[in-house]
């Protein structure tokens, strides 16, 4: 053995390593491919050896070769071998290789499940880390399902390094296995408040990514994110959150109001350009969402646009040019967001945008193009397009030119050609665009030509003339034969000339052009159209010639057809061949008749008679399914499976034949035939590409109700139509200008005549005034036929959603409590110790287990039976009722006091109420929250504070009522007592009703850090009184200060004191300075360079009646005792005539509670904590507490920063953690008016103080 | 989300390619070529963002790149990422490389692409940004390298001990 290893290491010394390989490749520049193939041979030899070091080296080289484009999937199994090495060095190489070349269809991935699971639970954190990193690249639905539970456990790992990776990879797991989202979400949410900033950032990343696709499901997290936004210092996290808010504000305009202030603060304070820009972007989103209802906000939008203009226009001399270019780009990007809702504000900056079109940077030009799209109006369309056409000529590189081309067409065709006043001009533009060489958008131009010619009837004559010219000059276009090349326009040209041939000046000439031999070089589908439309033209020509006395002309035409068509009959393209031979035979027949002097033009024309109606592209899809029709139902009984197996060979046999054997015509009775004919007609009537058989069918169709008869307006052209050669769109610009001027002049004249003259002619019936958008009349009144839709077309909301979008599966309601079936699959051997497949067979079990939900459930029930046969009935019953029980399997058997109780008492559980608690919480937060978002709201808080708490406690909170008007302002906060009483009564009634079916709820995680959310989640059905932690700091006749102290999540030695200053008088307060006398234990954090006794300037001034909040950070050393700090606020009171210097003393009371941070805790973790025996106990009794239990819990949660772990009737376990990591656990029980609290904590002094404070809170009630 | 991270030199030779979505090797090479083509023809003083690119593009995606001496660092990202944020991230990445390789140059990347991958793995995972703090990244990379070294030492002592004389 030892010898083998030694041999291996010696071998290794002679093997090529990665560096040698790279060097070798660099030395063989001429015959690189050959050199690499010898290297691959060597690698194959190395992989055959037993020594893992040699293998790992080989795999490492393969990873490099993969980057150079060599397929290394043949070594997948060896990669798995290296992955499973016990040495970290090799494991890392293996996982790296796997992450580079494994994907969903790599079959060896199946073999990795157990290895990855082993690595995930490795004691070495880097083994776990490397496995997570690798898995993030090649996770498959199977891996996601099998490992979801293991990864979820890692989310609570002790090492932050593992936690952050586990959190991040959950996003990939969700994508591949959407069922895991709901069970994992509570823990993910909990990680938003993880003490480690890296983990926090990962959780923010994941939730933002989820929320981006389905924002409405995450609206309820807004308070939590808001809190993070105001507390986090990590720019990356801030950017993500701010971007998320940008996506949320359109859904909830009230959110925007709250955001403005913190965002402006960030804008003023941050030095990071990236953060600044995202703040500006979100502010814009907020303004847009706010101003959509109110036009008076558009002034601020205007301001934004002006600022953006400065960004785009001015370049900072101090910056690198590329940075300026970046800002220019981003400025345009932000502008395009405004454009969508406020086009007018942006339109005034047209000059700037057009200027950007000349920028040397393509990215900036593309952005400007994008903006132009939204800026066109009837007035400026021609001018803008003219400018764009100039750019088309100048453009180098086809990508940008093609982009220009599509943009021109987009701009012109947008909202149903709304801005086009002169369609002749548009047709000329389209024809001009055909002169672009090498474009890939021939098809686009062609479809525009068709669309315009079909839908704008007035333009047909002109269009046909242009198309005839195009066909005549087809040789100019056939240079580019590639797919979608410019030759596609010939398809449109031929079709238009054929279909509307009655407008042709010289149909014979066009017919000749269409039958030129050169046509045979065009792509098949175009030739087919040529042939078919040649027939149409032929019909028209016949008609015109038959009127003449000389019949030879008509016969010559037929001869021409007969001469030229055989070329197409020989075509390799089936379609061309078939059409050509049909038509050839037809013409031959016609010729025969002609020779007999029979008049046939009428009949030939009848072949192509009928009018086409434009049908909307999605019309077919929108036809509603008639009632009672089930498209998925079997028409006949499905054949049994055995039968189908028997028939299969037959089917295959049948399939080989059909091309030759015509479908046998079984005898169908007349009725059936008639019915089918009718159906076909109907179908044809709806098909735009079907040429109607006879005028009569057309008539029938037009008579059908619901289809509007479209009037064709005669056009009176002011522009001479004949344009020799290819048209020039520029002419039209000039003509249009003249026309408009003329019109204006005429209008003036008319006004002078005081409108005596009767208005006549086209479009001169507009009022006076400066030339505005509406004043511009179309050159000729055109009737743009709207695309037809079937009757009762279904509304289209899912049109643009891609059914393959993986995020669609993640559109899951996250607020609903978890159902029993939603557990993540767990390795079964853990749970079923008695199962026979216990040892070693883990892989099998893991693979089989979650295949089908139903089987899984069955198995689980079985397991339950095994575990506890006696209680099985009871258990099943309970299962039906339990919600949010996903943690059950994690708990395993180790039951502790609260859990046991839950099992005993949770037999009657009401189903969750229909009202969505989170939503109403959000309402509560949006309408009244402790963090003031503007001065007015700050007042609200302050006033709510001023009201004595006992009264508030007995009243219900009007704000949390769901049907409460949206913006709760001061008046509502002060809502009359009368109203309160009424609600109180109602509430009492409700309570009585509910008493028996009291609902309870296991709180694993919903109690995020945000206070108001917690209030709500404790008991959904009953609104809680508004509470505030702000208490009075000091007050005099000028100013009032209230404060609240919160621990800092990220720093164990810091607390943040938020002070709300309220100006009570009617003078102006300024130069406020806040100072405290530091103690040994607690110190006010002062900026660098200031002395230990300097005061801090409050960063704002207070006009009369206004309040605002400032935050001060204190560092503390020991947190086990409460303490008080003396301080002074000095400020200047400024009246109209005088100003005085005033001061106000205060005492800051740091309670022990303020060092606690609301930390959610899972019941299993809680149980372990209690079991560990490290905690010391203490207890307290409260007498005469006269409030519902859930109010009591809410108070403890709110005022003392606890979260409910679990609640069973009149007993609840609660948890909190101090900023220095002390665990505080409470067990609260109530009976009558007595509440007993048993508490445990690893620091007895702290615990004693916290309990005293709790007691104090309730003694005040 | 980040869809791909590419490093190539002024001649379009790939120095690192990390795709967070599966493509065949051929498509990957095509993407690298196309990206190089798009990026290399741009002036030094134009903006660092690029839309389009047929293969990897799609309207939601952008190329965000920086050019350092002989190397282009290109990130292909969707609209959930902040453009300037990614530029900062590229800077962090390059600075981290500079710390880990001590004055990094193209040759370091050529010969130690595996190490570059390991550093990148501490920064971006599965297309999502894992860590933006350079010190944290370096700490983790160093700790893993130390582990690797100790394993190599074990190996060596073991083989030396048993080396036949």
Boltz contact constraints between the chains, C-beta under 6 A:
constraints:
  - contact:
      token1: [A, 2]
      token2: [B, 162]
      max_distance: 6.0
  - contact:
      token1: [A, 6]
      token2: [B, 159]
      max_distance: 6.0
  - contact:
      token1: [A, 6]
      token2: [B, 162]
      max_distance: 6.0
  - contact:
      token1: [A, 9]
      token2: [B, 159]
      max_distance: 6.0
  - contact:
      token1: [A, 19]
      token2: [B, 111]
      max_distance: 6.0
  - contact:
      token1: [A, 22]
      token2: [B, 110]
      max_distance: 6.0
  - contact:
      token1: [A, 22]
      token2: [B, 111]
      max_distance: 6.0
  - contact:
      token1: [A, 60]
      token2: [B, 114]
      max_distance: 6.0
  - contact:
      token1: [A, 64]
      token2: [B, 113]
      max_distance: 6.0
  - contact:
      token1: [A, 67]
      token2: [B, 14]
      max_distance: 6.0
  - contact:
      token1: [A, 67]
      token2: [B, 17]
      max_distance: 6.0
  - contact:
      token1: [A, 69]
      token2: [B, 25]
      max_distance: 6.0
  - contact:
      token1: [A, 69]
      token2: [B, 29]
      max_distance: 6.0
  - contact:
      token1: [A, 71]
      token2: [B, 25]
      max_distance: 6.0
  - contact:
      token1: [A, 87]
      token2: [B, 151]
      max_distance: 6.0
  - contact:
      token1: [A, 88]
      token2: [B, 147]
      max_distance: 6.0
  - contact:
      token1: [A, 89]
      token2: [B, 148]
      max_distance: 6.0
  - contact:
      token1: [A, 89]
      token2: [B, 151]
      max_distance: 6.0
  - contact:
      token1: [A, 96]
      token2: [B, 117]
      max_distance: 6.0
  - contact:
      token1: [A, 103]
      token2: [B, 22]
      max_distance: 6.0
  - contact:
      token1: [A, 126]
      token2: [B, 144]
      max_distance: 6.0
  - contact:
      token1: [A, 133]
      token2: [B, 121]
      max_distance: 6.0
  - contact:
      token1: [A, 133]
      token2: [B, 125]
      max_distance: 6.0
  - contact:
      token1: [A, 136]
      token2: [B, 125]
      max_distance: 6.0
  - contact:
      token1: [A, 136]
      token2: [B, 126]
      max_distance: 6.0
  - contact:
      token1: [A, 137]
      token2: [B, 126]
      max_distance: 6.0
  - contact:
      token1: [A, 168]
      token2: [B, 125]
      max_distance: 6.0
  - contact:
      token1: [A, 168]
      token2: [B, 128]
      max_distance: 6.0
  - contact:
      token1: [A, 168]
      token2: [B, 130]
      max_distance: 6.0
  - contact:
      token1: [A, 172]
      token2: [B, 126]
      max_distance: 6.0
  - contact:
      token1: [A, 198]
      token2: [B, 131]
      max_distance: 6.0
  - contact:
      token1: [A, 205]
      token2: [B, 128]
      max_distance: 6.0
  - contact:
      token1: [A, 212]
      token2: [B, 80]
      max_distance: 6.0
  - contact:
      token1: [A, 236]
      token2: [B, 132]
      max_distance: 6.0
  - contact:
      token1: [A, 239]
      token2: [B, 82]
      max_distance: 6.0
  - contact:
      token1: [A, 239]
      token2: [B, 85]
      max_distance: 6.0
  - contact:
      token1: [A, 273]
      token2: [B, 84]
      max_distance: 6.0
  - contact:
      token1: [A, 274]
      token2: [B, 82]
      max_distance: 6.0
  - contact:
      token1: [A, 274]
      token2: [B, 84]
      max_distance: 6.0
  - contact:
      token1: [A, 274]
      token2: [B, 85]
      max_distance: 6.0
  - contact:
      token1: [A, 274]
      token2: [B, 88]
      max_distance: 6.0
  - contact:
      token1: [A, 277]
      token2: [B, 84]
      max_distance: 6.0
  - contact:
      token1: [A, 278]
      token2: [B, 82]
      max_distance: 6.0
  - contact:
      token1: [A, 321]
      token2: [B, 45]
      max_distance: 6.0
  - contact:
      token1: [A, 322]
      token2: [B, 45]
      max_distance: 6.0
  - contact:
      token1: [A, 325]
      token2: [B, 46]
      max_distance: 6.0
  - contact:
      token1: [A, 325]
      token2: [B, 47]
      max_distance: 6.0
  - contact:
      token1: [A, 326]
      token2: [B, 47]
      max_distance: 6.0
  - contact:
      token1: [A, 326]
      token2: [B, 48]
      max_distance: 6.0
  - contact:
      token1: [A, 329]
      token2: [B, 47]
      max_distance: 6.0
  - contact:
      token1: [A, 329]
      token2: [B, 49]
      max_distance: 6.0
  - contact:
      token1: [A, 361]
      token2: [B, 46]
      max_distance: 6.0
  - contact:
      token1: [A, 361]
      token2: [B, 47]
      max_distance: 6.0
  - contact:
      token1: [A, 363]
      token2: [B, 47]
      max_distance: 6.0
  - contact:
      token1: [A, 363]
      token2: [B, 49]
      max_distance: 6.0
  - contact:
      token1: [A, 363]
      token2: [B, 50]
      max_distance: 6.0
  - contact:
      token1: [A, 366]
      token2: [B, 51]
      max_distance: 6.0
